């Protein structure tokens, strides 16, 4: 149909009056109806008390937790006592909460996860000490045991990557989980400086504790000068895809490999922000050049639709090394993508 007076009149008749929430396409209307008020207003992204992804805030008591009917609990874990280089990821949860424009609609996965799931930001892990690493891990495990025991799926925001070990001890205590791990580093190193509870070794610890199945684990984006530390990944049977292989393989092939490795069993998704090239995410403790692009990460994550996720995390955002806030922006977007995937996870939909 040519654009003429008749076409213009039709457009004016349909769209000139009303407000931005008056949407006629049924697929988009079902989203708009959740976002817009009847008067046509919606929440200003810069207003109100910041929470992860603008999810409802639901405080949960440290000793007598009540998770109501939640399906997913987003939890801050502001602890970075396990870093081997630059600290500062203790500020990651606060930085990602303050990112003001993420979602609410995921146009690729066709969902609005904060509205499609019963999800809340339940605050941060209650820590007894800001100084003691092993005690902090005990506190993390306690909190995530509470979440898992309530039948709720945890989505954690770190914090350094050492937090994933105690989380996995909760998530995998009844059955070892598989894992899709996107990172610059395998994080399967041994003890350093008198402790094994650092951010370079959570997945060796998790395998040896019997909560992570290495044969159902794939590590994607690995690169840098620490390759000599990752013998355990290969010895235990993990699948490792280096950053140097990504261009040749292509994201679609990597997605298919990941799905093949984890199968339909319970799977944890762990995302370290340093998997991104530091040109995209300089605000992290151990940057490695030659990393993934944000577009590659989004394609990879969105390709995982249908994987049986039982938990996930975004870690290692250290905002003070990035004056642009791009690193926190990328971390919050990845958090949104993981939550979007949970809309389609069999373990989450079972609680519908």
Backbone torsions as a table, in degrees:
resi	resn	phi	psi	omega
1	UNK	NA	125.3	179.6
2	UNK	-68.7	151.2	177.4
3	UNK	-82.9	104.7	-178.8
4	UNK	-135.2	-168.2	-178.4
5	UNK	-61.9	-35.3	178.9
6	UNK	-66.2	-43.4	178.2
7	UNK	-64.4	-43.6	179.1
8	UNK	-61.3	-43.0	178.8
9	UNK	-61.8	-41.9	179.1
10	UNK	-62.0	-41.4	178.9
11	UNK	-65.9	-41.6	179.0
12	UNK	-64.4	-41.4	-179.5
13	UNK	-63.2	-34.5	-175.2
14	UNK	-87.9	-37.1	-167.8
15	UNK	-118.6	-10.3	-173.5
16	UNK	-70.0	-32.7	179.6
17	UNK	-100.7	177.6	178.4
18	UNK	83.3	-159.0	-176.2
19	UNK	-140.0	179.9	-174.4
20	UNK	-64.3	-16.9	177.6
21	UNK	-88.1	-5.0	176.7
22	UNK	-82.5	89.5	-175.2
23	UNK	-117.3	134.5	-169.9
24	UNK	-97.1	-29.7	178.3
25	UNK	-65.6	124.1	-175.0
26	UNK	-58.6	-37.0	-178.3
27	UNK	-65.1	-41.8	179.1
28	UNK	-79.8	-29.9	-178.5
29	UNK	-64.6	-36.4	-178.8
30	UNK	-66.2	-27.2	175.0
31	UNK	-78.7	-47.9	-177.5
32	UNK	-58.7	-36.6	-179.2
33	UNK	-62.7	-24.7	178.8
34	UNK	-84.7	-22.4	-171.6
35	UNK	-98.9	-41.5	-174.2
36	UNK	-93.5	144.6	170.3
37	UNK	-78.5	171.7	179.4
38	UNK	-63.0	-26.3	-179.7
39	UNK	-85.9	-4.1	176.4
40	UNK	95.5	12.8	177.2
41	UNK	-98.1	157.7	173.4
42	UNK	-141.0	162.0	-176.0
43	UNK	-58.8	127.6	176.0
44	UNK	-69.8	129.9	-174.0
45	UNK	-64.8	-18.7	-177.8
46	UNK	-100.4	3.9	-174.5
47	UNK	-108.0	159.8	175.7
48	UNK	84.4	-179.3	178.6
49	UNK	-82.0	125.2	-175.5
50	UNK	-71.4	134.2	171.5
51	UNK	-130.4	166.8	176.8
52	UNK	-58.8	122.0	174.8
53	UNK	57.3	23.8	-177.0
54	UNK	58.3	27.5	175.6
55	UNK	-71.0	156.3	176.5
56	UNK	-58.9	144.8	175.7
57	UNK	-89.5	126.7	-178.3
58	UNK	-134.9	91.8	178.5
59	UNK	-60.8	137.1	179.4
60	UNK	-125.4	124.7	-175.6
61	UNK	-59.7	145.1	-176.2
62	UNK	-69.8	-33.4	-174.5
63	UNK	-107.1	-29.1	-179.9
64	UNK	-126.3	71.5	-172.6
65	UNK	-72.6	141.9	174.1
66	UNK	-133.3	110.7	-176.7
67	UNK	-96.6	6.8	178.3
68	UNK	55.5	-132.6	-179.7
69	UNK	-107.8	27.1	-178.7
70	UNK	-59.4	145.3	168.4
71	UNK	-97.2	-37.0	-177.8
72	UNK	-134.1	134.1	176.0
73	UNK	-116.0	117.6	175.3
74	UNK	-90.8	127.2	-170.2
75	UNK	-131.3	128.1	174.6
76	UNK	-79.3	141.6	177.9
77	UNK	-130.9	77.0	-174.1
78	UNK	-81.0	75.9	-176.8
79	UNK	-142.4	127.9	179.1
80	UNK	-136.4	36.8	-179.9
81	UNK	-74.2	-7.0	-176.5
82	UNK	-102.6	13.4	-175.8
83	UNK	-76.5	150.1	178.4
84	UNK	-103.7	-11.5	-178.9
85	UNK	-131.9	-112.5	-176.5
86	UNK	-81.7	132.3	176.5
87	UNK	-88.2	179.8	176.5
88	UNK	126.3	-8.1	179.8
89	UNK	-73.1	-5.2	171.1
90	UNK	-62.5	-21.5	177.9
91	UNK	-90.5	-0.4	-178.0
92	UNK	-60.6	-48.9	-179.9
93	UNK	-58.1	-43.8	-179.8
94	UNK	-64.4	-40.0	-179.6
95	UNK	-65.0	-40.3	-178.4
96	UNK	-74.6	-28.3	174.6
97	UNK	-64.9	-32.1	-173.6
98	UNK	-88.0	-2.7	174.1
99	UNK	-69.1	125.3	-161.8
100	UNK	-98.2	-8.5	-177.1
101	UNK	-136.5	78.4	174.6
102	UNK	-125.1	124.4	-178.7
103	UNK	73.6	-160.7	9.8
104	UNK	-86.4	-7.8	-173.5
105	UNK	-106.0	132.4	174.3
106	UNK	-101.9	102.8	-171.2
107	UNK	-72.8	-23.5	179.2
108	UNK	-77.9	-45.3	-179.8
109	UNK	-89.6	-4.7	177.2
110	UNK	53.8	60.3	176.6
111	UNK	-153.4	160.6	172.5
112	UNK	-124.1	84.7	-162.5
113	UNK	-60.1	-34.7	-179.9
114	UNK	-66.6	-25.2	179.5
115	UNK	-98.1	-25.3	-178.4
116	UNK	-85.1	-17.8	179.1
117	UNK	-116.9	156.9	168.7
118	UNK	-86.8	93.1	-171.5
119	UNK	-130.1	148.5	177.4
120	UNK	-149.0	154.6	167.7
121	UNK	-86.4	112.2	-175.6
122	UNK	-95.7	14.1	178.7
123	UNK	88.8	-161.2	-176.3
124	UNK	-101.4	158.0	172.4
125	UNK	-58.2	131.0	177.0
126	UNK	-75.4	110.2	-178.9
127	UNK	-96.9	137.8	177.6
128	UNK	-80.9	-26.0	-178.0
129	UNK	-146.8	139.1	175.5
130	UNK	-87.8	0.0	-172.2
131	UNK	-110.5	-23.7	-167.6
132	UNK	-108.4	113.5	-174.0
133	UNK	-63.6	-51.8	-176.8
134	UNK	-63.6	-37.1	176.7
135	UNK	-65.4	-37.8	177.5
136	UNK	-62.9	-39.8	177.3
137	UNK	-63.6	-37.1	176.1
138	UNK	-62.7	-41.3	-180.0
139	UNK	-65.5	-39.2	178.1
140	UNK	-64.0	-46.7	180.0
141	UNK	-61.0	-40.8	179.4
142	UNK	-61.0	-47.3	-177.3
143	UNK	-64.8	-42.5	-177.5
144	UNK	-76.4	-24.7	168.8
145	UNK	-62.5	-41.3	177.9
146	UNK	-60.5	-42.8	-179.3
147	UNK	-64.5	-50.0	-177.1
148	UNK	-65.1	-42.8	-179.1
149	UNK	-63.4	-24.4	177.5
150	UNK	-83.9	0.3	179.9
151	UNK	78.6	20.3	-177.8
152	UNK	-102.9	145.3	179.1
153	UNK	-87.8	127.3	-179.0
154	UNK	-89.5	140.0	171.4
155	UNK	-128.6	110.8	-170.9
156	UNK	-102.3	149.7	177.5
157	UNK	-128.8	113.0	-177.6
158	UNK	-93.8	177.6	15.4
159	UNK	81.9	157.4	177.2
160	UNK	-82.2	170.0	-170.6
161	UNK	-73.7	-9.0	176.5
162	UNK	-64.8	-19.4	-178.0
163	UNK	-66.2	-21.8	-174.8
164	UNK	-70.6	-27.2	178.8
165	UNK	-62.0	-55.7	178.2
166	UNK	-63.5	-30.9	176.0
167	UNK	-63.8	-44.3	179.9
168	UNK	-65.5	-30.8	176.7
169	UNK	-62.6	-28.9	175.5
170	UNK	-81.7	-47.5	-174.4
171	UNK	-69.6	-34.1	-174.7
172	UNK	-104.6	17.7	-173.4
173	UNK	-71.6	-27.4	178.5
174	UNK	-91.8	-29.8	-178.6
175	UNK	-155.3	128.9	178.2
176	UNK	-56.7	137.2	-178.9
177	UNK	-97.2	157.4	166.8
178	UNK	-86.2	174.4	-177.4
179	UNK	-150.2	137.6	165.2
180	UNK	-106.5	115.1	-170.7
181	UNK	-120.4	115.5	-178.5
182	UNK	-110.9	117.4	-165.4
183	UNK	-166.8	163.0	168.8
184	UNK	-84.0	-18.8	-172.7
185	UNK	-130.2	145.6	-179.3
186	UNK	-72.0	-26.8	179.4
187	UNK	57.1	41.8	175.5
188	UNK	-121.9	32.3	179.2
189	UNK	-78.4	170.3	-179.8
190	UNK	-92.0	-160.7	-177.7
191	UNK	-70.5	135.0	173.5
192	UNK	-123.0	136.4	172.2
193	UNK	49.8	38.3	171.9
194	UNK	89.6	5.7	177.3
195	UNK	-145.8	146.5	174.6
196	UNK	-98.3	-0.5	-172.8
197	UNK	-98.0	45.5	178.5
198	UNK	-104.2	175.7	-174.8
199	UNK	-79.3	-1.6	175.9
200	UNK	-96.4	6.0	-175.4
201	UNK	-140.5	14.6	-173.0
202	UNK	-62.6	-29.6	-172.6
203	UNK	-87.8	-24.3	165.9
204	UNK	-63.2	-47.0	-179.8
205	UNK	-59.9	-42.8	-176.8
206	UNK	-66.2	-39.7	177.1
207	UNK	-64.6	-46.9	-177.0
208	UNK	-68.1	-23.3	174.7
209	UNK	-83.5	-4.4	176.9
210	UNK	78.5	19.5	-178.3
211	UNK	-109.1	-9.4	178.2
212	UNK	-125.4	127.8	178.6
213	UNK	-89.9	108.7	-176.2
214	UNK	-67.2	-26.2	-179.8
215	UNK	-74.8	-13.0	175.3
216	UNK	-113.0	32.3	-178.3
217	UNK	-122.2	132.1	175.0
218	UNK	-126.1	134.4	-178.7
219	UNK	-116.4	124.2	-168.1
220	UNK	-124.7	131.0	175.6
221	UNK	98.6	11.6	-172.5
222	UNK	-67.6	137.6	-178.0
223	UNK	-166.9	-180.0	172.4
224	UNK	94.3	-171.3	-169.6
225	UNK	-86.6	2.3	-176.0
226	UNK	-98.5	11.4	-175.6
227	UNK	-53.9	-35.9	-177.8
228	UNK	-64.4	-12.6	-178.8
229	UNK	-88.5	-7.7	-166.1
230	UNK	-104.5	26.5	179.0
231	UNK	-53.2	-37.8	-175.8
232	UNK	-61.0	-35.6	179.6
233	UNK	-56.7	-47.0	-176.9
234	UNK	-74.2	-41.3	-178.1
235	UNK	-63.8	-34.8	-176.2
236	UNK	-84.3	-14.7	177.5
237	UNK	104.1	14.1	176.3
238	UNK	-71.3	152.6	174.1
239	UNK	-96.0	125.3	-176.6
240	UNK	-117.9	124.3	175.4
241	UNK	-115.8	114.1	-177.9
242	UNK	-78.1	156.4	178.5
243	UNK	-58.6	-33.6	-179.2
244	UNK	-66.1	-18.6	-179.8
245	UNK	-89.5	-13.9	-169.8
246	UNK	-63.3	-44.7	-177.6
247	UNK	-62.5	-44.4	-179.1
248	UNK	-67.8	-41.5	-178.8
249	UNK	-74.1	-42.6	-172.9
250	UNK	85.3	148.7	-176.1
251	UNK	-63.5	-38.3	-178.5
252	UNK	-59.8	-42.0	179.6
253	UNK	-68.2	-35.7	178.3
254	UNK	-67.2	-41.1	176.7
255	UNK	-58.8	-47.1	-179.8
256	UNK	-63.5	-38.4	177.5
257	UNK	-64.0	-42.8	179.3
258	UNK	-61.3	-44.7	179.1
259	UNK	-63.9	-37.1	178.3
260	UNK	-65.0	-41.4	-177.2
261	UNK	-67.9	-47.0	-174.7
262	UNK	-84.5	-21.6	179.9
263	UNK	61.1	-148.2	-178.3
264	UNK	-103.5	11.1	179.8
265	UNK	-80.0	172.0	179.9
266	UNK	-60.4	133.1	-171.4
267	UNK	-137.0	139.3	176.8
268	UNK	-106.4	140.9	179.0
269	UNK	-115.9	115.9	-178.8
270	UNK	-116.2	123.8	-177.2
271	UNK	-119.8	116.3	173.9
272	UNK	-95.3	127.5	-176.1
273	UNK	-61.6	-21.3	179.0
274	UNK	-76.4	-1.1	169.1
275	UNK	-63.5	-29.2	175.3
276	UNK	-74.7	146.1	174.0
277	UNK	-60.4	142.6	-178.8
278	UNK	-62.3	-13.9	172.4
279	UNK	-66.5	-25.3	176.6
280	UNK	-96.0	-32.8	-173.8
281	UNK	-142.3	76.1	179.6
282	UNK	-74.0	-17.9	-174.4
283	UNK	-83.2	73.6	179.4
284	UNK	-153.9	163.3	-171.5
285	UNK	-78.6	-29.0	-177.0
286	UNK	-133.0	69.2	-178.4
287	UNK	-66.9	143.5	178.0
288	UNK	-133.7	122.3	178.4
289	UNK	-69.2	162.8	178.8
290	UNK	84.3	25.4	-174.2
291	UNK	-92.9	-171.9	-178.8
292	UNK	-71.7	154.5	171.1
293	UNK	-90.1	162.9	177.7
294	UNK	-63.6	-36.2	180.0
295	UNK	-66.4	-39.6	177.3
296	UNK	-63.4	-41.6	-179.6
297	UNK	-63.7	-43.4	179.8
298	UNK	-63.6	-42.5	178.8
299	UNK	-63.2	-41.2	179.6
300	UNK	-63.0	-50.3	-177.6
301	UNK	-63.7	-45.4	-177.4
302	UNK	-66.0	-24.9	176.4
303	UNK	-71.0	-11.7	-177.0
304	UNK	-89.5	11.0	178.6
305	UNK	-53.6	128.6	179.4
306	UNK	99.0	-12.6	176.3
307	UNK	-63.9	143.8	-175.2
308	UNK	-81.6	77.5	-177.2
309	UNK	-77.1	132.0	175.5
310	UNK	-117.1	6.5	178.8
311	UNK	168.5	166.1	178.8
312	UNK	-168.7	169.2	177.2
313	UNK	-154.8	158.7	168.6
314	UNK	-125.5	125.6	-172.5
315	UNK	-134.6	168.1	169.4
316	UNK	73.5	19.0	170.6
317	UNK	-77.3	116.4	177.5
318	UNK	-117.1	89.4	-164.4
319	UNK	-65.1	-23.3	-174.1
320	UNK	-70.3	-11.9	176.6
321	UNK	-92.1	8.9	-176.1
322	UNK	-142.1	97.6	-178.3
323	UNK	-70.0	-14.9	-177.4
324	UNK	-83.8	-15.1	-172.5
325	UNK	68.2	9.5	-178.8
326	UNK	-62.3	-35.2	-178.1
327	UNK	-65.6	-45.7	177.0
328	UNK	-64.7	-35.6	176.6
329	UNK	-61.4	-46.1	178.6
330	UNK	-64.0	-42.3	179.3
331	UNK	-62.6	-42.6	179.3
332	UNK	-66.3	-37.6	178.3
333	UNK	-65.0	-40.9	177.4
334	UNK	-64.2	-39.9	176.3
335	UNK	-57.9	-42.3	177.8
336	UNK	-63.1	-40.6	-179.6
337	UNK	-66.8	-40.0	178.9
338	UNK	-66.2	-42.8	176.9
339	UNK	-62.1	-37.6	176.6
340	UNK	-62.0	-41.6	177.5
341	UNK	-61.5	-33.0	-179.4
342	UNK	-66.5	-22.8	174.8
343	UNK	-57.8	-31.1	-173.8
344	UNK	-107.9	4.3	-179.6
345	UNK	-77.8	129.2	178.9
346	UNK	-55.6	-33.6	-179.3
347	UNK	-69.7	-27.4	178.9
348	UNK	-84.6	-46.9	-177.8
349	UNK	-63.8	-20.5	176.5
350	UNK	-63.5	-21.5	178.7
351	UNK	-96.9	12.4	-177.1
352	UNK	-61.4	NA	NA
